[in-house]
Every structure is written in C-alpha cells, then in structure tokens.
Amino acid sequence: MKKLTLLLSLLFITFGCGVQQTRDALTSGNYDEAIQIAVENLRNRKDAKGKQDYVLFLEEAFAKAKERDLQNITLWFKDANPSNAEKIYNTYLALHNRQELIKPILPLKVLNGNRQANFIFEDYSDQIVSSKNALAKRLYDNSKALLATRDKMNFRRAYEDLKYLQQLSPGFKDADKLMEEARQKGTDYVSVYTKNETNMVIPIRLENDLLDFSTFGLNDPWTVYHSNRIKGVTYDYGIIVNFRNIAISPEQMKEKEFVKEKQVKVGQKKALDANGNPIKDQQGNFVMVDDMRTVTATIYEFRQLKSVQVTAKIDYIDFKNNQLLDTFPLSSEFVFEHIYAKYKGNKQACESNYLPYFENVAVPFPSNEQMVADSGQSVKNKLKEIISQHRIRK
C-alpha cells in the first residue's frame, strides 16, 4: 500500500510539473515549446480525464502560434526586403511541420463541452515552394554580388550562402561553379619557408621534414600552406622560420658504479619451529617453505650523452603591405642518450627492466649534422603548435 501511494504521488508530481511547464511556455509566448510538451504527453492515453489540460493548452498554443506566424509573414511581405526571404520560407515550413506534429494524435476530445478540439489546418505546399524559390534566388543573387567585391570575407560568406543553396535546391543554375570560385577566392594562401641566421648548415632533411605540411593536420578550411610556391598562386601571407642559433653539446660519457641487492628464491626448504625442529602437517608430511637468499651485484653503468638545442623565431608577414604581423619564439631540444652496463656478482639482484642494458655495448656518437636532423620532429611539433594556436586571421 505504501509503495502504491508513493507511486501515485510521483505520478502526480510528474504530471503537475508537465502541466505547469506547458502553462509557463504558453503564457510566455513559447508556443512551439508548449505544443511539443503537450503532444508528448498526449501520445499515450490521450482521452484520459487527467490529460484534458494538455488538450486545451495544445488547442490554444496552436491557434496563437499560427496567428503570430501568419501576421509576421504578412509584415515581411509588406516590408518587401529581400533579406526576409529566409524568414518567410522557414516560417511556412514551421506552419507545415507544426500541423504534421499534431496530426498523429488527432482526434482529441474536450470532455467539458463534449466536442472535438479545434485545429484549422491549411495546405502550405504552394507557399513553401514559392518561398523556397524566392530564397534560392536571393541566395544566388547575393552570392554573385559578394563575389564581385574584393573582400575575402565576402567570398567566404558567398560560399556559405551557395552551400545552403545547394542543400535547398541541388543543381541550381551554376551554383556549384560559383561555390568553387568562392572557395578559391576566399582562401588565404600562405608561403612557409626557412631562413638560416646561424653559422651552421641546416640539413636538407630537416628543412624538408619541417615543411612537410601534408602531415601537419592543420584543420583550417580557409587556409592553405605551401612550402614550395606554385606558379599562378597569389600568396597573401608568409610564415618564416628563422633559425637563430643551434647549440650542440660536447660528447659526454658518464660512468656510475652502484650495488644492487635483492632477496631471490633458490628453491624450497623445511619449515622450522622456534626450537629449530622441522614442522609437520596433520598428515605427517614436512611443511615446505620458499628458500630465499640475498644476492648482490656491482653495476658499472655507462651513459653516452649528446644534445642539440635549436632556437628560432616564427615571423608572420602580410604580403599585401609587407608588414610584420606577429613574432613567436621557438625553442626545441633533442637529446641523444645511450646506456650500457656491466656487472659483477648475480645479475638477478637487478630489476628486470634494467637487464637489457647488459646486452648493450658502446655505440658511435651521432654527427652534429645527424643531431640537427634528428631534432626535426620536435621543431616541427613546436611549429605546428604555434600555427594551430595563432591563426593568420583571428
């Protein structure tokens, strides 16, 4: 009985909240929200007495929403502003979709008055088609006007309008051709190149890897980066990687001696009591325990080290006026490290992840040129981070 009472209380609270939410939406002029809530609540047991509030709210919200939409459309037509084309089309769609939302739950009874809820539906198909055609013409004409300017932002707006036009009316005139024109005109072309202000030769491999933008993954549809200039392309901006300094450390060999100690299992032995006598279990068998021994090893570790630090600055140049837009520092370090080791004693005293060092031997140090080349991935990641965080156009 208590469970039933609790369930009824929860249902009452839920129903009450839904009714109040619908009433609030209706009184605040959010008619479509009120319609959506009412329809959701009338999909099941729509003729129940407890659903009457939703029926009345739906009837009122539909009538008021329709009246407001038609008044707005009349006003927009009188205004005769071409920019109203999208609002007119979307409002006719809303009038149609609203009816389609309600149709599946009809008919609805109004118990107090013994009548059917009143919903006056209209056929808006002609208005939808004519307003869509007007909008398509508006988008097309506006895009052509934007393409006749010299502003890249206008070209990008034209692209978005033409993209919408293609969704609205696929194959409209030469919209696909204009869309490609807008994409090309709206794109910023950026020339990326390096300058060497150090007293060292920059390896060709480093330059090629650094300027390989195919692997950069810079997700910017309106910016194209070229490391090799293409004939016929007018470049808007430049990004210059100015190498300022390359510092390479001397080759270093660091030696270290240390002792490792560990308890290891060497077998099993009989368990002894406090008096040193073997212990037996209930069946008379000797109790066996792990035989642990302490092993030690003296480790002689050799660490080969060499590092390179690359310092550069990244300059953003506006080619239209040859002005410096911004400068960002770039610093990267690459470390060559090789470890090998020898031991005396029992190598089991060492952790398992240290054992491979005993298989290693000394290796030749990389050349300075190789060190600079190996720093390329780190430099490239730093450059990518700078470009990603500091777009050409904010």
Buried (B, 14 or more C-beta within 10 A) or exposed (E): EEEEEEEEEEEEEEBEEBBEBBBEBBEEEBBBBBBBBBBEBBEEEBEEEEBBBBBBBBBBBBBBBBEEBBEBBEEBEEEEEEEBBBBBBEBBBBBBEBBEBBEEBEEBBBEEEEEEBEBEBEEBEEBBEEBBBBBBBBBBEBBBEBBEEEEBEBBBBBBBBBBBBBEBBEEBEEBBEBBEBBBEBBBBBBBBBBBBEBEBEBBEBBBEBBBEBEEBEEEBEBBBBBBEEEEEEEBBBBBBBBBBEBEBBEEEEEEEEEEBEBEEEEEEEEBEEEEEEEEEEEEEEEEBEEEEEEBEBEBEBBBBBBBBBBBBBBBBBBBEEEEEBEEBEBBBBBBBEBBBBEBEBBBBBBEEEBEEBBEEEEEEBBEBBBBBBBBBBBBBEBBBEBBEEBEBEE
